[in-house]
Amino acid sequence: MEKKKIILNKVQLGDMTTELPKSGEEFADCLITDPPYKIITGGNCNGANSIRPKGILSGNRQLFTHMTEITPHDWFPIVYKALKSNTHAYVFTNALNMETMLNAARKAGFRLHNILVWEKNNCTPSQYYMKNCEYVLFLRKGQAKYINYIGGSKTVHKFNNIIGHKRHPTEKPIELLKFYIANSTNEGDIVLDPFAGSGSTMEAAIELHRNFVGFEIDPKYIHM
Ligand SMILES: C[S@@+](CC[C@H](N)C(=O)[O-])C[C@H]1O[C@@H](n2cnc3c(N)ncnc32)[C@H](O)[C@@H]1O
């Protein structure tokens, strides 16, 4: 049988469905991930600088990339096994994918603590209310565990999005990720992100003196 080996603090190139199980089970102290899912795009409008949303009438189209070949039912059981008991998981989603994600999370064994809302300083045009937030499933494996800043953290939290040059189309701001990491881990803990993209979760973990385990299937995003 292949020996299990945890590779810390380096984003590993590969498909998480085959590579993550090689790290073994119950080693991670927290999951923070922005997984691939189907999106509908209508362009961007950047807050106060926009007179009217660009692309609202012409830009809507479904984007499918190789990323969407994997479904939440494929990867939730894998990340569940990788987490220790009595830990937290943060999973980014949008309104259209939330039901599928939550069903898959529950089927894998997770329990829902809360739905968090990241309020952004920019918005995506829509004819059905313009989107200026993203949703995060805040889940637990095992017994309920308090967050570190009990009473000081609200379900709706405002952090600036990255506007302009991004290293990845869905790159997340480091300060937002640090907020989740600080609330659910302690120094030296292992943060898992199996869909690393540009490595923003990893950079947040490093800044807070946490270890990380990360995977990314597309070599063009790997730089750490
Ligand atoms: C939504 S993006 C994450 C972006 C990231 N949050 C950031 O800040 O840059 C999802 C990433 O998962 C990667 N991915 C898709 N399927 C994968 C798989 N099976 N194994 C590992 N990575 C995968 C994609 O290439 C993509 O970069």
The ligand as an SDF file (V2000), in Angstrom:
LIG
                    3D

 27 29  0  0  0  0  0  0  0  0999 V2000
  -12.5000   29.2060   -7.9720 C   0  0  0  0  0  0  0  0  0  0  0  0
  -10.8140   28.8670   -8.2760 S   0  0  0  0  0  0  0  0  0  0  0  0
   -9.9610   29.2730   -6.7660 C   0  0  0  0  0  0  0  0  0  0  0  0
   -9.3260   30.6550   -6.7790 C   0  0  0  0  0  0  0  0  0  0  0  0
   -8.6390   30.9930   -5.4880 C   0  0  0  0  0  0  0  0  0  0  0  0
   -9.6010   31.1470   -4.4220 N   0  0  0  0  0  0  0  0  0  0  0  0
   -7.7950   32.2530   -5.5690 C   0  0  0  0  0  0  0  0  0  0  0  0
   -7.9390   33.1360   -4.6980 O   0  0  0  0  0  0  0  0  0  0  0  0
   -6.9820   32.3720   -6.4850 O   0  0  0  0  0  0  0  0  0  0  0  0
  -10.8150   27.1040   -8.2790 C   0  0  0  0  0  0  0  0  0  0  0  0
   -9.4950   26.4820   -8.6740 C   0  0  0  0  0  0  0  0  0  0  0  0
   -9.6120   25.0680   -8.5610 O   0  0  0  0  0  0  0  0  0  0  0  0
   -8.8020   24.4820   -9.5620 C   0  0  0  0  0  0  0  0  0  0  0  0
   -9.2890   23.1040   -9.7550 N   0  0  0  0  0  0  0  0  0  0  0  0
  -10.3690   22.6870  -10.4640 C   0  0  0  0  0  0  0  0  0  0  0  0
  -10.5090   21.3620  -10.3800 N   0  0  0  0  0  0  0  0  0  0  0  0
   -9.4930   20.9080   -9.6050 C   0  0  0  0  0  0  0  0  0  0  0  0
   -9.1000   19.6110   -9.1440 C   0  0  0  0  0  0  0  0  0  0  0  0
   -9.7910   18.5200   -9.4760 N   0  0  0  0  0  0  0  0  0  0  0  0
   -8.0130   19.5140   -8.3330 N   0  0  0  0  0  0  0  0  0  0  0  0
   -7.3020   20.6240   -7.9890 C   0  0  0  0  0  0  0  0  0  0  0  0
   -7.6220   21.8850   -8.4050 N   0  0  0  0  0  0  0  0  0  0  0  0
   -8.7010   22.0210   -9.1970 C   0  0  0  0  0  0  0  0  0  0  0  0
   -8.9710   25.3930  -10.7700 C   0  0  0  0  0  0  0  0  0  0  0  0
   -7.9070   25.2740  -11.6920 O   0  0  0  0  0  0  0  0  0  0  0  0
   -9.0660   26.7710  -10.1080 C   0  0  0  0  0  0  0  0  0  0  0  0
   -7.8190   27.4450  -10.1190 O   0  0  0  0  0  0  0  0  0  0  0  0
  1  2  1  0
  2  3  1  0
  2 10  1  0
  3  4  1  0
  4  5  1  0
  5  6  1  0
  5  7  1  0
  7  8  2  0
  7  9  1  0
 10 11  1  0
 11 12  1  0
 11 26  1  0
 12 13  1  0
 13 14  1  0
 13 24  1  0
 14 15  1  0
 14 23  1  0
 15 16  2  0
 16 17  1  0
 17 18  1  0
 17 23  2  0
 18 19  1  0
 18 20  2  0
 20 21  1  0
 21 22  2  0
 22 23  1  0
 24 25  1  0
 24 26  1  0
 26 27  1  0
M  CHG  2   2   1   9  -1
M  END
$$$$
